[in-house]
Amino acid sequence: MPSADNELKSRNLRDILEQARLFLAGSESAHLDAELLLMAVLGKNRAFLRTWPDYPVERAQRDAYCELLERRKAGEPVAYLLGQWEFWSLPLQVNTHTLVPRPETELLVEQALARLPDGSLRVADLGTGSGAIALALASERPSWNIWASDLSEKALEVARTNARQLKLPNVTFCQGNWCEALPEQSFNMIVSNPPYIAPDDPYLEGDGLPFEPISALVAGNNGLKDIISIVQQASLKLIDGGWLLIEHGAEQGASVRDIYSSAKFQCVETKRDFAGNERLSLGKLKHAK
Ligand SMILES: C[S@@+](CC[C@H](N)C(=O)[O-])C[C@H]1O[C@@H](n2cnc3c(N)ncnc32)[C@H](O)[C@@H]1O
């Protein structure tokens, strides 16, 4: 098998980048990955790469780049190699204890923001991982009091660091099982991107996934186990008229709508992501009279 060390023979930036793209060929994101990793190694932005194609890459930089390319070729997500990933235009630290935030999850943020105005409201993000959803909401709604829970203390360490670096003080992080981690009060809205992939789904072998925490990806009962727990717990934790929004798999819309409807939720509907896939379901709690 060709090694990056053998393939990257040139010294100038343009040729090295082209050789790196060829080395990663086969991955859908080869071009972008080669560019992002070179930017990180050189400490330069994309404009620099475009403007200075003849820039001489030093030996040590080339070696560091080769090492990253090898790890990427072995499947490691670029986000973990960089230690940082962007979500909702916020730079977030990530590591192997946190899921890499996905662009389709921005739909959950959009839908949450569309439902409630800024003000002194209580909102929870269950299974916060890197803090992506909670911090995106906090950046848009500075008066919301946001609680963000996760079972993983290691993930919460990353989320707390992100909140500090982004200077978003209106998020409180708490460790525990879904709503059990939250304080006594009722909430105006609860959002979650829980694990929802069935344990035997071949998708789990896809690009990068074997490097992500299995506890962030997989749920029993065909991927629905955690969604069922969250809907049940949220129905006891939301105010009358409070919203619940949950991200799920493209094939799970009908099942999730049923779960909502059998738990006193009204106005239940599913929203599609930019690829046209059913991606999240939401509903409004109606307390029994
Ligand atoms: C799909 S990841 C979502 C991470 C982040 N919200 C995002 O969208 O990038 C699911 C998260 O749920 C957490 N989790 C799994 N089981 C949990 C439980 N029982 N209670 C709370 N969090 C849990 C995982 O640690 C993981 O961080």
The ligand as a MOL file (V3000), in Angstrom:
LIG
                    3D

  0  0  0     0  0            999 V3000
M  V30 BEGIN CTAB
M  V30 COUNTS 27 29 0 0 0
M  V30 BEGIN ATOM
M  V30 1 C -25.6020 11.6810 19.0640 0
M  V30 2 S -24.6070 12.3110 20.3850 0 CHG=1
M  V30 3 C -25.0730 14.0280 20.2900 0
M  V30 4 C -24.0180 14.9700 20.7580 0
M  V30 5 C -24.3540 16.4610 20.4850 0
M  V30 6 N -25.6370 16.8290 21.0540 0
M  V30 7 C -24.3770 16.7440 18.9970 0
M  V30 8 O -25.4660 16.8930 18.4300 0
M  V30 9 O -23.2910 16.8050 18.3870 0 CHG=-1
M  V30 10 C -25.5120 11.6980 21.7960 0
M  V30 11 C -24.9750 12.1310 23.1570 0
M  V30 12 O -25.8290 11.5410 24.1460 0
M  V30 13 C -25.0420 11.1350 25.2610 0
M  V30 14 N -25.7780 10.0930 25.9790 0
M  V30 15 C -25.8900 8.7750 25.7040 0
M  V30 16 N -26.6900 8.1610 26.6020 0
M  V30 17 C -27.0980 9.1180 27.4800 0
M  V30 18 C -27.9550 9.1190 28.6260 0
M  V30 19 N -28.5340 8.0080 29.0560 0
M  V30 20 N -28.1460 10.2950 29.2730 0
M  V30 21 C -27.5430 11.4410 28.8440 0
M  V30 22 N -26.7350 11.5020 27.7500 0
M  V30 23 C -26.5070 10.3520 27.0940 0
M  V30 24 C -23.7380 10.6620 24.6270 0
M  V30 25 O -22.6880 10.6700 25.5700 0
M  V30 26 C -23.5670 11.6760 23.4830 0
M  V30 27 O -22.8020 12.7790 23.9100 0
M  V30 END ATOM
M  V30 BEGIN BOND
M  V30 1 1 1 2
M  V30 2 1 2 3
M  V30 3 1 2 10
M  V30 4 1 3 4
M  V30 5 1 4 5
M  V30 6 1 5 6
M  V30 7 1 5 7
M  V30 8 2 7 8
M  V30 9 1 7 9
M  V30 10 1 10 11
M  V30 11 1 11 12
M  V30 12 1 11 26
M  V30 13 1 12 13
M  V30 14 1 13 14
M  V30 15 1 13 24
M  V30 16 1 14 15
M  V30 17 1 14 23
M  V30 18 2 15 16
M  V30 19 1 16 17
M  V30 20 1 17 18
M  V30 21 2 17 23
M  V30 22 1 18 19
M  V30 23 2 18 20
M  V30 24 1 20 21
M  V30 25 2 21 22
M  V30 26 1 22 23
M  V30 27 1 24 25
M  V30 28 1 24 26
M  V30 29 1 26 27
M  V30 END BOND
M  V30 END CTAB
M  END
